[in-house]
């Protein structure tokens, strides 16, 4: 399966479980590592300076359980991949 086909079968962070995968008219970054490993984060419309320092995403799967958040930062040289940097309450 080529990369584009693989992306079509992935889940998007924040989307309902019954919603289809990523849309072809949107841009996504893959979340790498941590509790949200493998999900796609929609970054359409965001400027580089808006996500350049990273994002903090709500998750119940991390170290702090319900109400916890996972932190991800864009990978240098690969802006379509965000690496996990830790959890926060």
Backbone as a printed PyTorch tensor [residue, N CA C, xyz], in Angstrom:
tensor([[[  0.8460,  -1.1700,   0.0000],
         [  0.0000,   0.0000,   0.0000],
         [  0.8960,   1.2390,   0.0000]],

        [[  0.6560,   2.1790,  -0.9020],
         [  1.4600,   3.3940,  -0.9650],
         [  1.0280,   4.3490,   0.1360]],

        [[  1.8810,   5.3290,   0.4180],
         [  1.6460,   6.2260,   1.5490],
         [  0.2820,   6.9160,   1.4730]],

        [[ -0.1140,   7.4280,   0.3090],
         [ -1.4010,   8.1090,   0.1890],
         [ -2.5560,   7.1800,   0.5260]],

        [[ -2.4750,   5.9280,   0.1210],
         [ -3.5250,   4.9600,   0.4330],
         [ -3.5470,   4.6530,   1.9190]],

        [[ -2.3870,   4.5940,   2.5500],
         [ -2.3160,   4.3470,   3.9920],
         [ -2.9820,   5.4760,   4.7620]],

        [[ -2.7720,   6.7150,   4.3200],
         [ -3.3630,   7.8510,   5.0060],
         [ -4.8820,   7.8150,   4.9510]],

        [[ -5.4480,   7.2950,   3.8810],
         [ -6.8970,   7.2480,   3.7390],
         [ -7.5550,   6.3490,   4.7780]],

        [[ -6.8200,   5.4300,   5.3650],
         [ -7.3730,   4.4880,   6.3310],
         [ -7.0490,   4.8750,   7.7730]],

        [[ -6.5500,   6.0630,   7.9800],
         [ -6.1410,   6.5100,   9.3090],
         [ -7.2390,   7.3250,   9.9510]],

        [[ -7.1880,   7.4340,  11.2720],
         [ -8.1350,   8.2570,  12.0210],
         [ -7.5520,   9.6460,  12.2270]],

        [[ -8.4500,  10.6120,  12.2570],
         [ -8.0750,  11.9970,  12.4530],
         [ -8.3780,  12.3830,  13.8980]],

        [[ -7.4110,  12.9940,  14.5780],
         [ -7.5920,  13.4270,  15.9580],
         [ -8.8040,  14.3520,  16.0380]],

        [[ -9.6900,  14.0730,  16.9920],
         [-10.8590,  14.9110,  17.2280],
         [-12.0800,  14.5600,  16.4000]],

        [[-11.9230,  13.6830,  15.4020],
         [-13.0630,  13.2880,  14.5750],
         [-13.8520,  12.1880,  15.2700]],

        [[-15.1350,  12.1350,  14.9940],
         [-15.9670,  11.0570,  15.5310],
         [-15.5300,   9.7280,  14.9370]],

        [[-15.7450,   8.6610,  15.7030],
         [-15.3300,   7.3290,  15.2490],
         [-16.0350,   6.9040,  13.9700]],

        [[-17.2330,   7.4030,  13.7200],
         [-17.9770,   6.9930,  12.5260],
         [-17.6970,   7.8800,  11.3180]],

        [[-16.8690,   8.9120,  11.4770],
         [-16.5140,   9.7640,  10.3510],
         [-15.4380,   9.0920,   9.5130]],

        [[-15.4800,   9.3290,   8.2120],
         [-14.4300,   8.7500,   7.3690],
         [-13.0700,   9.3430,   7.7110]],

        [[-12.0250,   8.7540,   7.1660],
         [-10.6570,   9.2040,   7.4150],
         [-10.3960,  10.5880,   6.8770]],

        [[ -9.1470,  10.8950,   6.6580],
         [ -8.7640,  12.2340,   6.2080],
         [ -9.3890,  12.5910,   4.8620]],

        [[ -9.6120,  13.8790,   4.6840],
         [-10.1850,  14.3820,   3.4290],
         [ -9.0580,  14.8070,   2.4940]],

        [[ -9.2280,  14.5850,   1.2050],
         [ -8.1540,  14.9200,   0.2560],
         [ -7.8830,  16.4160,   0.1260]],

        [[ -8.8340,  17.2590,   0.5270],
         [ -8.6460,  18.7060,   0.4120],
         [ -8.0720,  19.3280,   1.6860]],

        [[ -7.5880,  18.5160,   2.6030],
         [ -7.0320,  18.9850,   3.8770],
         [ -5.5820,  18.5400,   4.0290]],

        [[ -4.8410,  19.2390,   4.8980],
         [ -3.4570,  18.8750,   5.2090],
         [ -3.4050,  18.3260,   6.6320]],

        [[ -2.5800,  17.3020,   6.8220],
         [ -2.4870,  16.6280,   8.1080],
         [ -1.0310,  16.4170,   8.4930]],

        [[ -0.8080,  16.3270,   9.8040],
         [  0.4870,  15.9220,  10.3430],
         [  0.2560,  14.6280,  11.1100]],

        [[  1.1770,  13.6930,  10.9710],
         [  1.0820,  12.4310,  11.7030],
         [  1.6430,  12.6140,  13.1060]],

        [[  0.9080,  12.1260,  14.1180],
         [  1.3860,  12.1680,  15.4930],
         [  2.2410,  10.9340,  15.7390]],

        [[  3.4840,  11.1600,  16.1750],
         [  4.4610,  10.0830,  16.3270],
         [  4.8090,   9.9180,  17.8030]],

        [[  4.5740,   8.7240,  18.3280],
         [  4.8790,   8.4290,  19.7230],
         [  3.7570,   8.8530,  20.6540]],

        [[  3.8930,   8.4700,  21.9110],
         [  2.9410,   8.8720,  22.9300],
         [  1.5660,   8.2460,  22.7740]],

        [[  0.5990,   8.7530,  23.5380],
         [ -0.7180,   8.1370,  23.5750],
         [ -1.5370,   8.3190,  22.3000]],

        [[ -1.1730,   9.2670,  21.4610],
         [ -1.9420,   9.5160,  20.2330],
         [ -1.2090,   9.0210,  18.9880]],

        [[ -0.2340,   8.1590,  19.1870],
         [  0.5740,   7.5760,  18.1030],
         [ -0.3010,   7.1430,  16.9260]],

        [[  0.0620,   7.5990,  15.7390],
         [ -0.5970,   7.1450,  14.5250],
         [ -1.8020,   7.9560,  14.1040]],

        [[ -2.3380,   8.7950,  14.9800],
         [ -3.4600,   9.6340,  14.5760],
         [ -2.9480,  10.7570,  13.6860]],

        [[ -3.8460,  11.3260,  12.9130],
         [ -3.5170,  12.4630,  12.0720],
         [ -4.0970,  13.7220,  12.6980]],

        [[ -3.3410,  14.7980,  12.6770],
         [ -3.7910,  16.0800,  13.2010],
         [ -4.0400,  17.0080,  12.0280]],

        [[ -5.2650,  17.5180,  11.9190],
         [ -5.5930,  18.4490,  10.8420],
         [ -4.8710,  19.7700,  11.0460]],

        [[ -4.0860,  20.1830,  10.0650],
         [ -3.3320,  21.4380,  10.1720],
         [ -3.6730,  22.3910,   9.0340]],

        [[ -4.7460,  22.1300,   8.3160],
         [ -5.1760,  23.0140,   7.2290],
         [ -5.4860,  24.3940,   7.7960]],

        [[ -4.9600,  25.4130,   7.1820],
         [ -5.2530,  26.7780,   7.5890],
         [ -4.3790,  27.3310,   8.6990]],

        [[ -3.5470,  26.4970,   9.3110],
         [ -2.6520,  26.9840,  10.3530],
         [ -1.3670,  27.5070,   9.7210]],

        [[ -0.9020,  28.6450,  10.2160],
         [  0.3870,  29.1590,   9.7720],
         [  1.4800,  28.4410,  10.5430]],

        [[  2.6620,  28.3900,   9.9740],
         [  3.7930,  27.7110,  10.6080],
         [  4.0560,  28.2510,  12.0150]],

        [[  3.9210,  29.5660,  12.2110],
         [  4.1830,  30.1320,  13.5330],
         [  3.1020,  29.7570,  14.5480]],

        [[  1.9480,  29.3240,  14.0860],
         [  0.8810,  28.9160,  15.0030],
         [  1.1130,  27.5160,  15.5750]],

        [[  1.7980,  26.6690,  14.8490],
         [  2.0760,  25.3140,  15.3400],
         [  3.5730,  25.0540,  15.4740]],

        [[  4.3810,  26.0550,  15.1860],
         [  5.8290,  25.8880,  15.1900],
         [  6.4200,  25.4860,  16.5280]],

        [[  5.8080,  25.8950,  17.6150],
         [  6.3190,  25.5300,  18.9300],
         [  5.6430,  24.2730,  19.4650]],

        [[  4.6510,  23.7780,  18.7580],
         [  3.9850,  22.5520,  19.1670],
         [  2.5380,  22.7400,  19.5450]],

        [[  1.9030,  21.6270,  19.8630],
         [  0.4960,  21.6160,  20.2280],
         [  0.3130,  20.7650,  21.4810]],

        [[ -0.7180,  21.0810,  22.2380],
         [ -1.0910,  20.2980,  23.4070],
         [ -2.5000,  19.7900,  23.1530]],

        [[ -2.6630,  18.4730,  23.1280],
         [ -3.9250,  17.8530,  22.7360],
         [ -4.5350,  17.0600,  23.8850]],

        [[ -5.8130,  17.2250,  24.0900],
         [ -6.5260,  16.4780,  25.1350],
         [ -6.5330,  14.9940,  24.8180]],

        [[ -6.3380,  14.1820,  25.8540],
         [ -6.4140,  12.7350,  25.6930],
         [ -6.7050,  12.0820,  27.0370]],

        [[ -7.4390,  10.9970,  26.9930],
         [ -7.6930,  10.2050,  28.1930],
         [ -6.7160,   9.0390,  28.2830]],

        [[ -5.8550,   8.9050,  27.2800],
         [ -4.9650,   7.7580,  27.1840],
         [ -3.5920,   7.9840,  27.8060]],

        [[ -3.2900,   9.1920,  28.1800],
         [ -1.9570,   9.5070,  28.6790],
         [ -1.7700,   9.1980,  30.1570]],

        [[ -0.6460,   9.5780,  30.6570],
         [ -0.2210,   9.3460,  32.0330],
         [ -1.2030,   9.9100,  33.0620]],

        [[ -1.9110,  11.0000,  32.7270],
         [ -2.7820,  11.6630,  33.6820],
         [ -4.2560,  11.3100,  33.5140]],

        [[ -4.5720,  10.3990,  32.6020],
         [ -5.9570,   9.9500,  32.4210],
         [ -6.8750,  11.0630,  31.9570]],

        [[ -8.1460,  10.9720,  32.3700],
         [ -9.1440,  11.9510,  31.9640],
         [ -8.6860,  13.3560,  32.3330]],

        [[ -8.7600,  14.2560,  31.3690],
         [ -8.3300,  15.6310,  31.5900],
         [ -6.8690,  15.8640,  31.2700]],

        [[ -6.1260,  14.8060,  30.9940],
         [ -4.7170,  14.9490,  30.6540],
         [ -4.5260,  15.4230,  29.2210]],

        [[ -3.3170,  15.8330,  28.9300],
         [ -2.9860,  16.3040,  27.5870],
         [ -1.6370,  15.7420,  27.1610]],

        [[ -1.5020,  15.5520,  25.8760],
         [ -0.2430,  15.0820,  25.2910],
         [  0.3560,  16.2300,  24.4790]],

        [[  1.6650,  16.4070,  24.5910],
         [  2.3480,  17.5000,  23.9020],
         [  3.1330,  16.9470,  22.7120]],

        [[  3.0050,  17.6170,  21.5710],
         [  3.6800,  17.2240,  20.3370],
         [  4.3120,  18.4520,  19.6940]],

        [[  5.5020,  18.2660,  19.1200],
         [  6.1730,  19.3550,  18.4120],
         [  6.5040,  18.9060,  16.9900]],

        [[  6.4560,  19.8530,  16.0380],
         [  6.7920,  19.5080,  14.6590],
         [  8.2350,  19.0280,  14.5620]],

        [[  8.4450,  18.0080,  13.7620],
         [  9.7920,  17.4660,  13.5500],
         [ 10.5530,  18.3680,  12.5900]],

        [[ 11.7850,  18.7240,  12.9560],
         [ 12.6160,  19.5390,  12.0690],
         [ 12.8050,  18.8250,  10.7360]],

        [[ 12.5570,  19.5380,   9.6650],
         [ 12.7370,  18.9750,   8.3380],
         [ 11.5930,  18.0940,   7.8710]],

        [[ 10.6090,  17.8480,   8.7280],
         [  9.4500,  17.0160,   8.3560],
         [  8.2030,  17.5960,   9.0170]],

        [[  7.6980,  18.7290,   8.5050],
         [  6.5700,  19.3990,   9.1470],
         [  5.2700,  18.5940,   9.1320]],

        [[  5.2550,  17.4750,   8.4120],
         [  4.0600,  16.6290,   8.3970],
         [  4.1280,  15.5310,   9.4560]],

        [[  5.1020,  15.6330,  10.3780],
         [  5.2260,  14.6870,  11.4950],
         [  5.4670,  15.4640,  12.7790]],

        [[  4.6460,  15.1930,  13.7830],
         [  4.7790,  15.8490,  15.0870],
         [  5.1930,  14.7940,  16.0860]],

        [[  6.2960,  15.0200,  16.7840],
         [  6.8250,  14.0680,  17.7450],
         [  6.3050,  14.3490,  19.1620]],

        [[  5.9970,  13.2910,  19.8820],
         [  5.5350,  13.3820,  21.2730],
         [  6.6730,  13.8550,  22.1600]],

        [[  6.3760,  14.8200,  23.0250],
         [  7.3960,  15.3260,  23.9420],
         [  7.0360,  15.1240,  25.4060]],

        [[  5.8400,  14.6270,  25.6820],
         [  5.4550,  14.3570,  27.0640],
         [  3.9890,  14.5680,  27.3140]],

        [[  3.5930,  14.3340,  28.5660],
         [  2.2070,  14.5180,  29.0060],
         [  2.1540,  15.6090,  30.0510]],

        [[  0.9900,  16.1860,  30.2140],
         [  0.7800,  17.1990,  31.2280],
         [ -0.6430,  17.0490,  31.7730]],

        [[ -0.8560,  17.3910,  33.0410],
         [ -2.2130,  17.2590,  33.5960],
         [ -3.1710,  18.2920,  33.0080]]])
